Amino acid sequence: MAVENPITFVVVGFSRNCAAVHSLSTELSTAATAAAKTLQLAGVLNRLVDKGIVWTYNNTMMNTTTPRKKRADRNHIIYELRVQGGNYIGVTAKTESTINKSVLARAAKHFYRAKTETKNWLLCAALRELNSKDEIEVLVHEVIRGKAAAHKREVELRRQLKPTLNTDVRGD
C-alpha cells in the first residue's frame, strides 16, 4: 500500500485508531515512523488531558460594574416661565434632542408636580390655576456649558430680573 502523504494519513488514522499506526508503520519511511511514534505519545497525552478540560468563557470581567462618572460639562438651559402675570427663572439640563424640547419638558414637569403635589410655592399656586400646560409661556434666556456655571448665571439673572414666582432665593 503506497501512501502519498504519510504524515496526514498517520494523523487521520491515529485519531481514529491507534492500532492503524502500528500496522502501517512498516510501510512508512523512517522519518514517518518517528513521527508516528511521536504522534502516538502525543495522542496518549491528549486523551488524558482532553478529558480533564472544561471549556468556559472568561466571565470575570462581567461580575463587576464600574459606575459611570456623571458628566459635568453638559449643556444647561436658563429659562423663564410666565404664568398669570408672574415670572419664574429656572435652570435645567439639556436632556432632549433640542433646547426647546428640554425646556418644554421641564415646564410640563413643573405643571404636573403643581397639580399632583401639595407644595405651597408661588409657582405651584400659579400653575394650579391653569387648565392646561399649554397656557405656560416659556422663554429661553441662555444655554451654558457646565452645571456650576449655569447655576451661577441663574443667580445673576434672578438678581437682575427679580422674578415674582421664585420661592427659593438661595444666592440672591
BELCOR-V291891 format. One line per field, one symbol per residue. ss: DSSP state (2 for helix, 1 for strand, 0 for the rest). phi: phi as a letter, one per 40 degrees, with the letter a starting at -180 (. if undefined). psi: psi as a letter, one per 30 degrees, with the letter a starting at -180 (. if undefined). Layout:
BEGIN
ss: ???
phi: ???
psi: ???
END
This chain:
BEGIN
ss: 0000022222222222022222220000022222222222222222222222000000022200000000000011111111100111111110000022222222222222222200000222222200002220111111111022222222222222200000000000
phi: .cbcbcccccccccccaccccccccccccccccccccccccccccccccdcccbcbccbccccbbccccccbbccbbcbbbbbfgbbbbabaccbccbcccccccccccdccccccbbcccccccccccccacccccbbbcabbchcccccccccccccccfccbcccbcgc
psi: jkkeieeeeeeeeefekefeeeefffflleeeeeeeeeeeeeeeeeeeeeffkjklljgffffkkkkkkkkfglkkkklkkjkhfllkklklkjfafleeeeeeeeeeeeeeeeeflhkgleeeeeefflflfffkkkkkelkkkkeeeeeeeeeeeeeefikfgjejhkf.
END
